[in-house]
Amino acid sequence: MAHESALSDFLRSVERRAFKRTAWAVRDDDAALDIVQDAMIRLAEHYADRPAAEWPMLFQRILSNATMDWFRRQRTRKAVMQNLQDLLPPGDGDDDGDPLELLRAAEDHLGSESAADHLQRAQTLHAIESEIAALPTRQREAFLLRYFEEFDVAETAEAMGCSEGSVKTHCSRAVHALAKALRLRGFS
């Protein structure tokens, strides 16, 4: 019972970051939610009996594999059949809002900054998020694991299923691309 509680606490602690990372990767919030949920279920079903210290790496690896599986399924679907949505007339565009915005609003602290500071911070975050989303898949994954999840090079290599040298290359390219893009947007 205590082990189940520890697993629940672990999953609760990683769900937001996992969602954001996956949403950046697949650029589809609904698909990202499904992928994260599937990864959590796989961890609980297959690895709950493992020591809690192994869960972060296992979860990141499962999440990476689930994301790659999603891309493979998308490619297969596109190759086999036409996207019927393209054949339909445009609808009313029902949209429940951006879950990332809801998460960001919930995490904001109360009244400790002016409206101008809040706006500046929101614009900066949006610029950074859009540039991260524009990175190539492997660069984005390496960058997020190293600097967002705070994994070391070896852990990132294990989670991505590549060599440590590849991680360093992907991270370096991502950092340089982000720096260049943000400089072009006027950030120093």
C-alpha positions in Angstrom: 0.0 0.0 0.0 2.8 2.4 0.9 4.5 1.5 -2.4 1.3 2.4 -4.3 1.2 5.7 -2.5 4.8 6.4 -3.5 4.1 5.6 -7.1 1.1 7.9 -7.1 3.2 10.7 -5.6 5.9 10.2 -8.2 3.4 10.3 -11.1 1.7 13.4 -9.6 5.1 15.1 -9.4 6.0 14.4 -13.1 2.7 14.8 -14.8 2.8 18.5 -15.6 6.3 18.5 -17.0 5.7 15.3 -18.9 2.6 16.9 -20.5 4.4 20.0 -21.5 7.3 18.1 -22.9 5.0 15.8 -24.9 2.8 18.7 -26.1 5.9 20.4 -27.4 6.9 17.3 -29.2 3.6 16.3 -30.8 2.1 19.8 -31.0 -1.3 18.4 -30.1 -2.5 18.8 -26.6 -5.1 16.0 -26.7 -2.5 13.5 -28.1 0.0 14.7 -25.5 -2.5 13.9 -22.7 -3.1 10.5 -24.1 0.6 9.7 -24.5 1.4 10.8 -20.9 -1.5 8.8 -19.6 -0.4 5.7 -21.5 3.2 6.2 -20.2 2.0 6.4 -16.6 -0.2 3.3 -17.0 2.7 1.4 -18.5 5.0 2.4 -15.6 2.4 1.4 -13.1 1.6 -1.9 -14.8 5.1 -3.1 -15.6 7.5 -1.3 -13.2 5.7 -0.5 -10.0 7.6 -3.2 -8.2 10.9 -1.6 -9.1 12.7 0.6 -6.6 11.4 4.2 -6.5 14.9 5.5 -7.5 14.5 3.8 -10.9 11.1 5.3 -11.7 12.3 8.7 -13.1 14.5 7.0 -15.8 12.0 4.3 -16.6 9.2 6.9 -16.9 11.3 9.1 -19.2 12.2 6.2 -21.4 8.6 4.9 -21.6 7.4 8.5 -22.4 10.0 8.8 -25.1 9.0 5.5 -26.6 5.3 6.3 -26.4 5.9 9.6 -28.2 7.9 7.9 -31.0 5.1 5.3 -31.3 2.6 8.1 -31.7 4.7 9.6 -34.6 4.9 6.2 -36.2 1.2 5.7 -36.0 0.6 9.2 -37.5 2.9 8.5 -40.4 1.2 5.1 -41.0 -2.3 6.6 -40.9 -1.3 9.3 -43.4 0.1 6.8 -45.7 -2.9 4.5 -45.6 -5.8 6.8 -45.8 -6.7 10.4 -46.5 -7.4 12.7 -43.6 -11.2 13.0 -43.7 -11.1 16.3 -41.8 -9.4 17.9 -44.8 -12.4 17.0 -46.9 -15.0 18.5 -44.5 -16.0 22.2 -44.5 -14.4 24.1 -41.7 -16.4 23.9 -38.4 -17.0 26.3 -35.6 -13.7 25.4 -34.0 -14.9 24.4 -30.5 -11.8 24.7 -28.3 -11.7 24.2 -24.6 -8.7 26.4 -24.2 -5.0 25.7 -23.8 -4.2 23.4 -20.8 -0.7 25.0 -20.6 -2.3 28.4 -20.0 -4.4 26.9 -17.2 -1.4 25.3 -15.6 0.6 28.5 -15.8 -2.3 30.5 -14.3 -2.6 28.1 -11.4 1.1 28.3 -10.6 1.3 32.1 -10.6 1.8 33.5 -7.2 -0.7 36.0 -5.9 -0.2 39.8 -6.6 3.6 39.9 -6.2 4.3 41.5 -9.5 2.9 44.5 -11.5 0.7 44.0 -14.5 3.5 45.2 -16.8 6.0 42.7 -15.2 3.4 40.0 -15.6 2.8 40.8 -19.2 6.6 41.0 -19.9 7.1 37.6 -18.3 4.2 36.0 -20.1 5.5 37.3 -23.5 9.0 36.1 -22.7 7.7 32.6 -21.7 5.6 32.5 -24.9 8.6 33.4 -27.1 10.8 30.8 -25.4 8.1 28.1 -25.6 7.5 28.7 -29.3 11.2 28.6 -30.1 11.5 25.3 -28.1 8.6 23.9 -30.0 10.3 24.8 -33.3 13.4 22.8 -32.5 13.9 19.5 -34.4 12.5 16.5 -32.4 15.7 15.0 -31.1 17.2 18.4 -30.2 14.0 19.4 -28.4 14.0 16.0 -26.5 17.6 16.3 -25.5 17.3 19.9 -24.5 14.2 19.3 -22.4 15.6 16.2 -20.6 18.9 18.0 -19.8 17.6 21.5 -18.8 13.9 21.0 -18.0 14.1 17.6 -16.4 17.6 18.3 -15.1 19.0 14.9 -16.2 22.8 14.5 -16.6 24.2 13.5 -19.9 24.3 9.8 -19.1 20.7 9.7 -17.9 19.6 11.7 -21.0 21.4 9.3 -23.3 19.7 6.3 -21.6 16.3 7.9 -21.8 16.7 8.8 -25.5 18.4 5.5 -26.4 21.5 7.1 -27.9 25.1 7.8 -27.1 26.3 10.5 -24.7 28.0 12.2 -27.6 24.8 12.4 -29.5 23.1 14.0 -26.4 25.9 16.6 -26.2 25.6 17.3 -30.0 21.8 17.6 -29.8 21.9 19.9 -26.7 24.6 22.1 -28.2 22.7 22.6 -31.4 19.5 23.2 -29.5 21.1 25.9 -27.3 22.7 27.6 -30.2 19.5 27.6 -32.2 17.5 28.9 -29.3 20.1 31.6 -28.6 20.0 32.7 -32.2 16.2 32.7 -32.5 15.8 34.6 -29.2 18.4 37.2 -30.2 16.5 37.7 -33.5 13.4 38.4 -31.3 15.2 41.0 -29.4 16.3 39.1 -26.3 19.9 39.4 -25.1 
